Amino acid sequence: MLHVRKEAMTDVEFAEIYEVFWAKLYSVAYNYFRDRTTAQELVQDVFVHLWLKRAELLHVQDLPAYLFRCMRNRIYDQYDSLASREKLIRHATHSYREEVYATDETLAYEETLDLLNQELAKLPATTQTIFRLSRFDRYTNEEIAKRMQVSAKAVEYHITVALKKLRIRLDRIVYIIIVILTSGNS
């Protein structure tokens, strides 16, 4: 059985090899992974490979060395697979966190913008328009003054009024939200 063969391995020979080497190969795999299932799968892979390649193994002179080399290669492949899987999991977890944070940030931004727009709607029309041109559209005070046909001082006044009122109203809302959140944790 361990000499150079002239024909493919028979079913009986394969069964004998399986009986002789299964426990030894299992022991090698188990020593590396300390996991029965993994060790059994690796041994099974070696024997499946042996059976599928039985016609091509006529040149093998040292069958035990060949089987243990096959096991070593399966162990290396398993380590590579585990490392790749861990890397993929780390990357997926990191990407998922970024997506969740981006979604949370987008939602928070939209809610804040909605709240800001509600409070802006309570201001006089001219003050609203000037504030939006200044803060949302990024016009300078001079550009707003020219566009609205008012003085630069009037633009400053409307922006100051809008900021004061928004700050007071939004501070109250933030305070209420904080009270609600902290009372829920008690």
C-alpha positions in Angstrom: 0.0 0.0 0.0 2.9 2.5 0.7 4.8 1.7 -2.5 4.7 3.2 -6.0 1.5 2.1 -7.7 0.8 1.3 -11.2 -3.0 1.7 -11.0 -5.5 3.9 -9.2 -6.4 3.2 -5.6 -9.3 0.8 -5.1 -12.2 1.3 -2.7 -10.8 -1.3 -0.3 -7.3 0.4 -0.2 -8.9 3.7 0.4 -10.9 2.3 3.3 -7.7 0.9 4.8 -5.9 4.2 4.4 -8.9 5.9 6.0 -8.9 3.5 9.0 -5.1 3.9 9.5 -4.8 7.7 9.1 -8.1 9.3 10.2 -7.2 9.5 13.9 -3.7 10.7 13.3 -4.8 13.5 10.9 -7.6 14.4 13.3 -5.1 14.7 16.1 -2.9 17.1 14.1 -5.9 19.3 13.1 -7.3 19.2 16.6 -4.0 20.3 18.1 -4.1 23.4 15.9 -7.7 24.5 16.3 -8.9 22.8 19.5 -12.3 22.4 17.8 -13.7 19.0 17.0 -15.9 20.2 14.2 -13.1 22.1 12.4 -10.7 19.2 12.9 -13.2 16.7 11.5 -13.9 19.0 8.5 -10.2 19.3 7.7 -9.7 15.5 7.9 -12.7 15.0 5.7 -11.3 17.5 3.2 -8.0 15.6 3.0 -9.8 12.3 2.4 -12.1 13.8 -0.2 -9.0 15.3 -2.0 -7.3 11.9 -1.8 -10.3 10.1 -3.3 -10.8 12.7 -6.1 -7.1 12.6 -7.0 -6.6 8.8 -6.6 -5.9 8.3 -10.3 -3.2 11.0 -10.2 -1.4 9.8 -7.1 0.4 6.9 -8.8 3.7 8.7 -8.3 3.3 9.2 -4.5 6.1 7.1 -2.8 5.4 8.2 0.8 1.7 8.2 1.4 1.9 9.2 5.1 4.1 12.2 4.2 1.7 13.1 1.4 -1.4 12.9 3.7 0.3 15.0 6.4 1.4 17.6 3.9 -2.2 17.8 2.6 -3.4 18.3 6.2 -0.8 21.0 6.8 -2.0 22.8 3.6 -5.7 22.5 4.8 -4.7 24.0 8.2 -3.0 26.9 6.5 -6.0 27.4 4.3 -8.3 27.3 7.3 -6.1 30.0 9.1 -6.2 32.2 6.0 -10.0 31.7 5.8 -10.4 32.7 9.4 -8.2 35.7 9.1 -10.1 36.8 6.0 -13.4 36.3 7.7 -12.3 38.3 10.8 -11.1 41.1 8.5 -14.4 41.1 6.6 -16.4 41.2 9.9 -14.3 44.1 11.2 -14.7 46.0 8.0 -18.4 45.3 7.8 -18.9 46.3 11.4 -17.0 49.5 10.9 -18.9 50.4 7.8 -22.2 49.6 9.5 -21.3 51.9 12.4 -20.5 54.7 9.9 -23.8 54.2 8.1 -25.7 54.2 11.4 -23.9 57.4 12.5 -24.5 59.0 9.1 -28.2 58.1 9.3 -28.4 59.4 12.9 -26.6 62.6 12.0 -28.9 63.1 8.9 -32.0 62.5 11.0 -30.8 64.9 13.7 -29.9 67.5 11.1 -33.3 67.3 9.5 -35.1 67.5 12.8 -33.0 70.5 13.9 -33.6 72.2 10.5 -37.3 71.5 10.8 -37.4 73.0 14.3 -35.4 76.0 13.1 -37.8 76.6 10.2 -40.8 76.4 12.6 -39.2 79.0 14.8 -38.2 81.2 11.8 -41.8 81.1 10.6 -42.9 82.9 13.8 -40.6 85.9 13.0 -41.7 88.9 10.8 -41.4 88.3 7.1 -38.5 90.8 6.5 -36.5 89.3 9.4 -37.1 85.8 8.1 -36.0 86.7 4.6 -32.8 88.5 5.7 -31.9 85.7 8.2 -32.3 83.1 5.5 -30.3 85.1 3.0 -27.5 85.5 5.5 -27.3 82.1 7.2 -28.7 79.7 4.6 -27.8 81.3 1.3 -24.5 82.9 2.6 -25.0 86.4 1.2 -23.0 89.2 2.8 -24.8 92.0 4.6 -24.0 94.3 1.7 -25.5 91.9 -0.8 -28.6 91.5 1.3 -28.9 95.3 1.7 -28.7 95.8 -2.0 -31.1 93.0 -2.8 -33.7 94.0 -0.1 -33.2 97.8 -0.7 -32.4 98.4 2.9 -29.4 99.8 4.7 -26.5 97.5 5.9 -27.4 98.6 9.5 -31.0 97.4 9.0 -29.7 94.0 7.8 -27.5 93.7 10.9 -30.5 94.7 13.1 -32.8 92.0 11.5 -30.1 89.3 11.9 -29.5 90.3 15.5 -33.2 90.2 16.3 -33.6 86.8 14.6 -30.6 85.3 16.4 -31.8 86.6 19.8 -35.4 85.2 19.4 -34.2 81.9 18.0 -31.7 81.5 20.8 -34.3 82.1 23.4 -36.9 79.8 21.8 -34.5 77.0 21.0 -32.8 77.2 24.4 -36.3 76.6 26.0 -36.9 73.7 23.6 -33.5 72.2 24.4 -34.1 72.6 28.1 -37.5 70.8 27.8 -35.9 68.0 25.9 -33.1 67.6 28.5 -35.7 67.5 31.3 -37.7 64.9 29.5 -34.6 62.8 28.7 -33.2 63.0 32.3 -36.6 62.3 33.9 -37.0 59.2 31.8 -33.7 57.8 33.1 -34.6 58.1 36.8 
